[in-house]
């Protein structure tokens, strides 16, 4: 009787105190095991509210926009239609925001690092986009493309603004701030409500190409994935769309990103 009473008192005390995990400052659930002893259960890995939990990692639910940082770490607005070049910026993820285009892989990586995150690995992007298993090619499931569910298959902003003769195009043309402001092109994050993964991640197909981390030799196999509002099918279907022809310094109106981090 006495040992049972002691066990009950101990359980009440530990549950009331929450079984605090001092290392992380979390409350660890406490359970009684078969031999009458008490055991703390490790908390399930978690992610910040703007990120989805996908297996062992977290991924931003929405494509990134950025804020500029001053010398004291203060945040200031940055136009998503302007280049990032030369500015110290931090990645943010939120619904209903115009995401940042005109960004290179280097700049995307630095922006994620400034947010205590990292640029997503290619395998992480594909897993988050397809959902569990390898049956789906699209965030909404299946292997059949569904028009207008994601923001893709629209138009080339470059040809619409500068014509169809490639000999007249320049790198400056591809980075013109007006391109992503054309009606019916780039959409705010989460605007296409059906373009969402089983884990609650939006716009992984279409809207903006998304830079992912390259191989250890960062000058090889640099890629962005998922397609853009202009096209998300020519280089592979949906989640398998991949572009690898550009160096890590490259940027244009269609290049964006999102961040990942380990679940804790």
URTA-V13551 format. One record per pair of residues at least 24 apart in sequence whose ideal C-beta (glycine too) atoms are under 10 Angstrom apart, sorted by the first residue. I is the first residue (numbers start at 1). J is the second residue. Records with the same first field share a line. If there is no record, write none. Layout:
I: J ; J
This chain:
3: 36
4: 36
6: 36
7: 32 ; 36 ; 37 ; 38
8: 32
10: 37 ; 38
11: 38
14: 38 ; 40
19: 43
24: 264
26: 264
43: 264
44: 263
45: 262 ; 263 ; 264
46: 263 ; 264
47: 260 ; 261 ; 262 ; 263 ; 264
48: 93 ; 115 ; 116 ; 117 ; 261 ; 264
49: 93
50: 92 ; 93 ; 94 ; 95 ; 115 ; 259
51: 93 ; 117 ; 199 ; 200 ; 201 ; 258 ; 259 ; 260 ; 261 ; 263
52: 128 ; 196 ; 197 ; 198 ; 199 ; 200 ; 201 ; 202
53: 199 ; 200 ; 263
54: 124 ; 127 ; 128 ; 129 ; 131 ; 132 ; 197 ; 198 ; 199 ; 200 ; 201 ; 260 ; 263
55: 124 ; 127 ; 128 ; 132 ; 199 ; 263
56: 124 ; 262 ; 263
57: 118 ; 120 ; 121 ; 123 ; 124 ; 127 ; 128 ; 260 ; 261 ; 262 ; 263
58: 117 ; 120 ; 124 ; 128 ; 259 ; 260 ; 261 ; 262 ; 263 ; 264
59: 93 ; 117 ; 120 ; 124 ; 125 ; 127 ; 128 ; 129 ; 197 ; 199 ; 200 ; 201 ; 204 ; 258 ; 259 ; 260 ; 261 ; 263
60: 91 ; 92 ; 93 ; 94 ; 112 ; 115 ; 117 ; 120 ; 128 ; 189 ; 201 ; 202 ; 210 ; 257 ; 258 ; 259 ; 260 ; 261
61: 93 ; 94 ; 95 ; 128 ; 189 ; 190 ; 196 ; 197 ; 199 ; 200 ; 201 ; 202 ; 203 ; 258
62: 92 ; 93 ; 94 ; 95 ; 96 ; 97 ; 99 ; 188 ; 189 ; 190 ; 201 ; 202 ; 203 ; 207 ; 258
63: 91 ; 93 ; 94 ; 97 ; 98 ; 99 ; 100 ; 101 ; 186 ; 187 ; 188 ; 189 ; 190 ; 201 ; 202 ; 203 ; 204 ; 207 ; 208 ; 210 ; 226 ; 256 ; 257 ; 258 ; 259
64: 89 ; 90 ; 91 ; 92 ; 93 ; 94 ; 97 ; 99 ; 100 ; 103 ; 108 ; 111 ; 112 ; 115 ; 117 ; 119 ; 189 ; 208 ; 210 ; 211 ; 256 ; 257 ; 258 ; 259
65: 89 ; 91 ; 92 ; 93 ; 94 ; 97 ; 98 ; 99 ; 100 ; 101 ; 111 ; 188 ; 189 ; 256
66: 90 ; 91 ; 92 ; 99 ; 100 ; 103 ; 107 ; 108 ; 110 ; 111 ; 114 ; 115 ; 257
67: 91 ; 92 ; 100 ; 111 ; 114 ; 115
69: 111 ; 114
73: 114
78: 111
79: 177
80: 177 ; 180 ; 181 ; 186 ; 188 ; 208 ; 256
81: 175 ; 176 ; 177 ; 178 ; 179 ; 180 ; 181 ; 186 ; 253
82: 175 ; 177
83: 107 ; 175 ; 177 ; 251
84: 108 ; 110 ; 111 ; 251
85: 175 ; 249 ; 251
87: 111
88: 114
89: 114 ; 115
90: 114 ; 115 ; 116 ; 117
91: 115 ; 116 ; 117 ; 119 ; 257 ; 258 ; 259
92: 259
93: 117 ; 189 ; 202 ; 258 ; 259
94: 188 ; 189 ; 190
95: 188 ; 189 ; 190 ; 191 ; 202
96: 188 ; 189 ; 190 ; 191
97: 188 ; 189 ; 190
98: 180 ; 181 ; 186 ; 187 ; 188 ; 189 ; 191
99: 180 ; 186 ; 187 ; 188 ; 189 ; 203 ; 207 ; 208 ; 210 ; 256 ; 257 ; 258
100: 180 ; 208 ; 255 ; 256 ; 257
101: 157 ; 175 ; 177 ; 179 ; 180 ; 186 ; 207 ; 208 ; 209 ; 228 ; 251 ; 252 ; 253 ; 254 ; 255 ; 256 ; 257
102: 174 ; 175 ; 176 ; 177 ; 179 ; 180 ; 208 ; 251 ; 252 ; 253 ; 254 ; 255 ; 256
103: 208 ; 209 ; 211 ; 250 ; 251 ; 252 ; 255 ; 256 ; 257
104: 211 ; 222 ; 246 ; 247 ; 248 ; 249 ; 250 ; 251 ; 252 ; 255 ; 257
105: 211 ; 212 ; 213 ; 214 ; 218 ; 222 ; 223 ; 224 ; 246 ; 247 ; 248 ; 249 ; 250 ; 251 ; 255 ; 257
106: 211 ; 218 ; 222 ; 247 ; 248 ; 249 ; 250 ; 251
107: 211 ; 248 ; 249 ; 251 ; 255 ; 257
108: 210 ; 211 ; 212 ; 213 ; 224 ; 248 ; 251 ; 255 ; 256 ; 257 ; 258 ; 259
109: 211 ; 213 ; 214 ; 218 ; 248 ; 257 ; 259
111: 257 ; 259
112: 211 ; 213 ; 257 ; 258 ; 259 ; 260 ; 261
113: 259
114: 259
115: 259 ; 261
116: 259 ; 261
117: 258 ; 259 ; 260 ; 261 ; 262
118: 213 ; 259 ; 260 ; 261 ; 262
119: 210 ; 211 ; 212 ; 213 ; 214 ; 257 ; 258 ; 259 ; 260
120: 210 ; 211 ; 212 ; 213 ; 225 ; 257 ; 258 ; 259 ; 260 ; 261
121: 212 ; 213 ; 214 ; 260
122: 212 ; 213 ; 214 ; 215 ; 221 ; 223 ; 224 ; 225 ; 242
123: 212 ; 213
124: 212 ; 213 ; 260
125: 201 ; 204 ; 210 ; 211 ; 212 ; 213 ; 223 ; 224 ; 225 ; 226 ; 239 ; 242 ; 257 ; 258 ; 260
126: 204 ; 212 ; 225 ; 226 ; 239 ; 240 ; 242
127: 197 ; 199 ; 239
128: 197 ; 198 ; 199 ; 201 ; 204 ; 239 ; 258 ; 260
129: 197 ; 199 ; 201 ; 203 ; 204 ; 205 ; 210 ; 225 ; 226 ; 238 ; 239 ; 240 ; 241
130: 197 ; 198 ; 204 ; 238 ; 239 ; 240
131: 197 ; 198 ; 199 ; 201 ; 239
132: 197 ; 198 ; 199
134: 239
136: 197 ; 198 ; 237 ; 238 ; 239
137: 205 ; 236 ; 237 ; 238 ; 239 ; 240 ; 241
138: 195 ; 197 ; 204 ; 205 ; 232 ; 237 ; 238 ; 239 ; 240
139: 194 ; 195 ; 196 ; 197 ; 198 ; 199 ; 201 ; 202 ; 203 ; 204 ; 205 ; 206 ; 226 ; 238 ; 239
140: 192 ; 194 ; 195 ; 196 ; 197 ; 198 ; 205 ; 238
141: 197 ; 198
142: 238
143: 237 ; 238
144: 237
145: 205 ; 232 ; 233 ; 237 ; 238
146: 194 ; 195 ; 238
148: 192 ; 194 ; 195
149: 192 ; 193 ; 194 ; 195 ; 196 ; 205 ; 206 ; 238
150: 187 ; 192 ; 194 ; 195 ; 196 ; 202 ; 203 ; 204 ; 205 ; 206 ; 207 ; 226 ; 227 ; 229 ; 232 ; 238
151: 184 ; 185 ; 186 ; 187 ; 188 ; 191 ; 192 ; 195 ; 203 ; 205 ; 206 ; 207 ; 208 ; 227 ; 228 ; 229 ; 230 ; 232
152: 192 ; 195 ; 203 ; 205 ; 206 ; 207 ; 226 ; 227 ; 228 ; 229 ; 230 ; 231 ; 232 ; 233 ; 238 ; 241
153: 206 ; 227 ; 229 ; 230 ; 231 ; 232 ; 233
154: 182 ; 184 ; 185 ; 186 ; 187 ; 206 ; 228 ; 229 ; 230 ; 231 ; 232
155: 182 ; 184 ; 185 ; 229 ; 230 ; 231
156: 185 ; 228 ; 229 ; 230 ; 231 ; 254
157: 181 ; 182 ; 185 ; 186 ; 228 ; 229 ; 230 ; 252 ; 253 ; 254
158: 230 ; 252 ; 253 ; 254
159: 230
160: 184 ; 185 ; 230
161: 253
171: 250 ; 251 ; 252
173: 252 ; 253
174: 250 ; 251 ; 252 ; 253 ; 254 ; 255
175: 251 ; 252 ; 253 ; 255
176: 252 ; 253
177: 253
178: 253
179: 252 ; 253 ; 254
180: 208 ; 228 ; 229 ; 253 ; 254 ; 256
181: 253
182: 229 ; 253
184: 229
185: 228 ; 229 ; 230 ; 253 ; 254
186: 228 ; 229 ; 230 ; 253 ; 254 ; 256
187: 229
189: 256 ; 258
192: 229
195: 238
197: 239
201: 258
202: 258
203: 229 ; 256 ; 258
204: 232 ; 238 ; 239 ; 241 ; 258
205: 232 ; 233 ; 237 ; 238 ; 239 ; 240 ; 241
206: 230 ; 231 ; 232 ; 233 ; 238 ; 241
207: 232 ; 254 ; 256
208: 253 ; 254 ; 255 ; 256 ; 257 ; 258
209: 235 ; 241 ; 242 ; 243 ; 246 ; 252 ; 253 ; 254 ; 255 ; 256 ; 257
210: 241 ; 255 ; 256 ; 257 ; 258
211: 243 ; 246 ; 248 ; 250 ; 251 ; 255 ; 256 ; 257 ; 258
212: 242 ; 257 ; 258 ; 260
213: 260
214: 244 ; 247 ; 248
218: 247 ; 248
219: 247 ; 248 ; 249
220: 244 ; 247 ; 248
222: 246 ; 247 ; 248 ; 249 ; 250
223: 248
224: 250 ; 254 ; 255 ; 256 ; 257
226: 256 ; 258
227: 254
228: 252 ; 253 ; 254 ; 255 ; 256
229: 253 ; 254
230: 254
